[in-house]
Amino acid sequence: MEAKAKITFVLPNTLQKEFREQIVKDGYDMRGKSRWISEGIVTFLEMRNYPELVHLSNQMKGFGKMESVVITRDLKKFMDNAVIEIRKHYPALEGVQSGIVRTAIVQRLLRS
């Protein structure tokens, strides 16, 4: 079995509601939430302008909801490298990992 890592992130109530509805629409059950988000992160981090998008999404407000997902260790490493890349461009940016997950969710919702 593949090694897993748990990550926690915060997001606005409306975004949480939207992505939970979309997971069901896409045919995933709530246990599939981690898979849906993982797929979104992979797709998002393949975009050339992901550092800029994370920076822009950092202006979201009202992070009332906390979520956790379980991802593969490989994806966690991929995200850790992305955090380093984003910090090169935006050294003062806070909560970069949370920002990656939030932005990936938004991008996946925009494409569905």
N, C-alpha and C positions, 0 to 999 in steps of 0.2 A: 504494500500500500504506500502511496506517495505521502511524503511528509507534508504536514499542514502548518499554517500559521494563522493565528486569529488577529484580525485588525478591527479597531473600533474607530468610528468617525461620527461627526455630528452634522446635522443637516436641518433645514427648515421643515416645519410640519407639512407644508404644501408639497414639497419635493418628496418627502417620505410617502405621502398618500399617493402621489402620482406614480412613483416607481413601483409601489406595491400593486397598484391597479394594473400597470403595464406588465409586470411579471406574470400575473394571472392571464392577461390577454395573450401573452406570448406562449402560453401553455406550460408554464413552470408552476409547480406548487410552491408554497412558502419555504419548503426545504430547498427549493431550487434557487432561492434568493442569492446565495453565495455564488452559484454557477453563473446566474444572470449578471451579477455585478462583476465577477471575474472576467467574463467575456467582454463586458463593456470596458473594463480597464485595459485589457490587451488591445482592443481596437483603438481606444483613445491614445494609448502610448505609442501607437504606430503612426499617429499623425505628426507631421513635422512641427506644427505650431503648438504642441501641447503645453510647453512652459508658459506661453503667452495666455492661453485659455485658462490655465490654473490661476494665473495672476489676476485675470479679469473676474473669474468666478469668486475670488477672494472677497469681492465687494458685496457678496450675498449677505443678507442679515437675518437675524432671528433663528439661530441654530438651537431650536428647542428640543430636537429629538436626537437620541443617541442610538446608533445601530452597530451591530457587530456582524462580521462575515468571516468565514473560514476560507482561506485561499491556499494555493500550493506554495511551497517554499520557493520554487522557481519564480512564481509571480511576485512574491515578496521581494526577492533579489532584484527583479526587473523594476519594481516600484522604488526600492532603495536607490538604485542607480538613477531613476528619474528624479527623485528628490534632490540628489546631488546636482543633476543637470539644471533643474529649476533654480536651485540656490545660486548657481553660477550667474544666472540672469537677474535674479531678484533676491539678493542676499538677506533682505529684511523681512521677507515673507514668512509669516507664522503658519503653523498647522499645515504644512505642505502635503503630508500623506492624506490627511482628511480632504484637502483641496483636490487632490488627484481623484479620490473616490467620488466626491461630489460632482466634479466636472465630468467624469466618465459617465455617471448616471445621467446627467443633463444631456450630454452628447448622444447617449443611447436613446433617450426619450425623444430627442429632436429627430432622430433617424427612423423612429418606428411609425 
